[in-house]
């Protein structure tokens, strides 16, 4: 839909209650060369009847120019009813006191309706307002000012971050650029760049493989460490450095991060405490053999004195 100020009605000082708003169609032409079509005036009346509020009459179309900028646009009258008369559209008006005085003093002499129309067919669709003016466009009993370019709202220019006196072409170019940016952003949301993103299914599969690999590596390390611990314990048992009753204790000690290293240090210095290889090829030490330093250490580990070994072990 498009907006136009098309016709002008000469106002009589007597201010009749009913005034003509649109001339008879189907073709309507203004003095500025613009044309419109009105082949169904009843449809214009029907569109008005669907409204729940009367049509405003202001001064110089302030409702269209000043109101969008937050400026005052007081009413000079209100149109409460429309009717078709000989193909023309008429309206019943309730004037304000100020407007009555200005019209009677001939400060304003024309009434200019504002209507919407279809751009492709120029078909007039509905009236939206009217305004007192002194710039008639059509030589009719209705009035309208010649159309001037619709000013660009200052708030819109500020929102677009362009000059407040920008023309329509600049505003449209800026809006088109914003729309292009929005479409690009939407396309990126649906088709993200592959160098930065991967499908979720691929990510989950890769993560699962990595997790499984880490678990298998941990299991392998545990198996290898346990084999190492078993080997050390069996070696210590064979050497008599530990007894079977302490096997579980040393196995548990080796489960810590530094346990195996500490156990190896222990075995490097620990003597054979029982049943170990004493360098005698499994033979008992002969009677009367003197205690060497290693046997004395073994005796001490068991809480035995040299005399105990001499007495019960046959050593001198």
N, C-alpha and C positions, 0 to 999 in steps of 0.2 A: 504494500500500500504506500501511496505518496500523499503528501499534504500540499494543498494549494489554497491561495486566497484569490478568488476569481471574480466575484460579481460585486457591484456596488448599488445600493439602494438609496435614493434621495429621500432624506427624512423631512417630513413636514413638521413645522413648528407645533402643529396640533397634536403630534405624537399619537397616531392611531394605535390601538391595542394589537392589531394584526398587521404584520409587515411582510413584504415579499423577500424571500431569502435566496431562491434560485429561479432563473427564468425557465421558460418552457424549452424543451429540447426538440429533437435529440441532439443537435449540434449547438454548442455554446462556445463563443469566442470572445476573448478579452482584447482590449485596446493594445495590449503588449504583444499580441500575436498568438498567445497560447490558446489551445482549444481543448474542450472536454466533451463528453457524451452524457446526456441524461435522457435515456429512453425508458426508464422505469422509476419515475419519481415516487411511486408508492413504496418502493423498496427503501428509499431514503427515510420516509416517514416510519416504516416498520422498524428500521434500525434504531431510530430515536426512541420509539416506544419500548424497546427492550432495555433502555437505560433506566436507572433508578433515580437519577438526578437530572435536573434541568440543564440546558446548555447555557454557558456563561457568555455574556456580552461584556467586553472590556474596552480599554482605550488602546488604539493602534496595535492590536494583537499582542498585548503584553503577556497573555497566557502562553503564547507560542514563543516569544522572544525573551521576555524578562523572567518569567517564572522558572524556566530551566536553570537560570543562573542564580536562583535564590533571591531575586529581586521582587519588589511588590508588583502585584498585578490585580488591582481591585476591580470589582465588577461594576459596570454601568447599567446592567440589566440582566434579566434571566428569561430564557425562552422555555415556557412550560408546555407548549403543545405545537405540533406540526400538522399541516393539512395540505392536500393537493387541490389546487384551483386552476382549471384550464391548463393542466400540464405543468403549472408552476408550483413551487414549494413555498408555503407561507408559514409564519410562526407567530404564536401569541406571546407578547413580551410584557414583562413586569419591569418598569424602569426604576432606577434609583433617583432620589431627589437631585443629586448633583448632575446626573446625566440629563434630566429633564430641563434644568436651568441652562446648561450649556447648549442643548439643542434649540431651545427657545431663543437663546441669545445668538444663535447661528455660529457658535464657536466650533461645532461639529455638524456636518450636514449629510454624511453618508454612513451607511451600515455595511460592513464587509464580512460576509460569512467565510468560514474556513471549513474545508471538507477534505475527505480522503478519497483517492481515486486509484484505479488499477493502472499500473504503469504501461502494460501492454496494450490495453484497449482504451485507456483514458476514461473509463466508465466511472462516474461519480458514485460512491458507495454510501457515504454517511457524512452528515454535518458534525463538526467537533466543537465549534465555537463561532463567535462573531465579534467584530470590533468596530468601535466608532473611528472613522478616519475621514480625511479630507483629500485622499488621493484615489479617486474612482478609477476602476479598470473597465467596467462595462457600463454603457449608457442605458441603465435599466432603473426600475423602481427599487432595485436593491443596490447595495453598495459594497465595494471591495477595493482595497489598495492594490496597486501594481506590485507584483511579486518581486521581492528583493532577495538576494542570497541569504539563506538561513545562517545566522552567526553560529560559529562553533563554540559550544559551551567551554568556559574557561576551565571548569573542573575536569573535563575530558582531556584538554590539552595538558594539564598538569599530570593527570594519571598516565598519559602516554609519554611524558617527559619531553614535550616539544614546545616550541614557542607558543605563547598564549594568543598570538595573532596569526597562527598557522591557517592556511586555506584548506578547503575540503580535500584537494588532491593529496596534500601532505598527510592529513589525518588518515585517509584511506590507505595510503602507502604504508604508514606505520602499522595500521591494523592488519594489513595483509602480511607484513613481516612477522607480527606476533602470531598470527594463525599458522604461518609456515613453521615457526619454531615449535608451536604446540604439536603440530602433526609429526614433526621430526622426533620430538620427545616421545610421543605415543608409539611410533614405529620402533624406536630403540627399546621401549619397554617390552614390546612383543618379540623383537629379534635383537637380542643383546649381542655385542661383538664377541666373537669366539675367542679372541686373544685375551679377554678379560673374564669371561664367564664360561662355565661348562654346564651341560644338562645335569639336573639333580640326580638322575639315575646313574650317570657315569661317575659323579662325585661319590655317591654312596657305595658303588661297586669298588672304586679305588680305595676308599676308606676301609672297606671290609677286607680287601686283600692286604692292605698295610697292617691292619690289626691282626689278621691271621699270621702274617709273616713274623710280626713281633712276638706273638705267642709261641710260634714254633721255635724261634730263636731262643726265647726264654726257657722253653722246655729242653732244648738241646743243651743249653748251658747248665741247667739243673742236672741233666743226666750225666754230662761230662764231669761236673763237680762231684756228684755222688760216686761215680766210678773212681775218681781220684781219692776221695775220702775212704772208700772201701779198700783201695789198694794200700793206702797209708796205714789204716788200722790193722789190716791183715799182716803187713810187714812188721808193725810194732808188736803184734801178738806173737809172731814167730820169733822176733828178737827178744821177747820177754820184757819189753819196755812197758807194757801195760798188761793188765790181767783181763780175762773175759768179762768179769763183773763190771768193769769200767768202760766197756766197749761202747755202750749207748751214750754214756756221758761224753766221750770224746767225739762221737758222731754228731751229737747235738751241738757241741762247741764249734765244730767245723762248718755249721750251716750259716754262721754270720759272715759278713763280707770279708773280714780279715781272719776268720777262724782257721782256714786251711794253712795260711802262712804261719800263724802262731803255733799250730800243731807241728808243722815241719820244723820250726825252730826248737820246739820242745824235744822232738825226737832226735834232733842233731846233737843234743847235749845229754839226754836222759840215758842212764845206764840200764842194763837188763836187770829187772827186779826179781824175776822168777822164771825158771824154766827156759831161760834164754840161751843163746849161743855164747858160752864163756870161752870160746877158743880152744876147747878140749875135745872137739869132735864128738860131743855127746857123752864123754866119759866123766865120771865123778872125779873131783880133784883128789889126788892121793892123800893118804893119811900123813899127817905131819907136815904138809905143805904150809908154808907161812902165809898169812893173810896179806894179799896185795891191796893196793889203794882202792881198786874197783870193788873187791869183795867187802872191804870195810864200809864202803858207801852203800852197798846193797844191804848190809846188816843194819846200818843206821836207818835206812828207809823203812825197814820192818820193825824198828824199835829194838833190835837185838844188839847186844854188845859183842865184842871180840871174844870174850870168855864164853858167851852162849854158843857161838859158832864152834869154838874149840871143844866145848863140852858135848854138843849135840851133832856137830857136823864133822867131827873127826879131824879138825884142822888144828894145827899147833901155831 
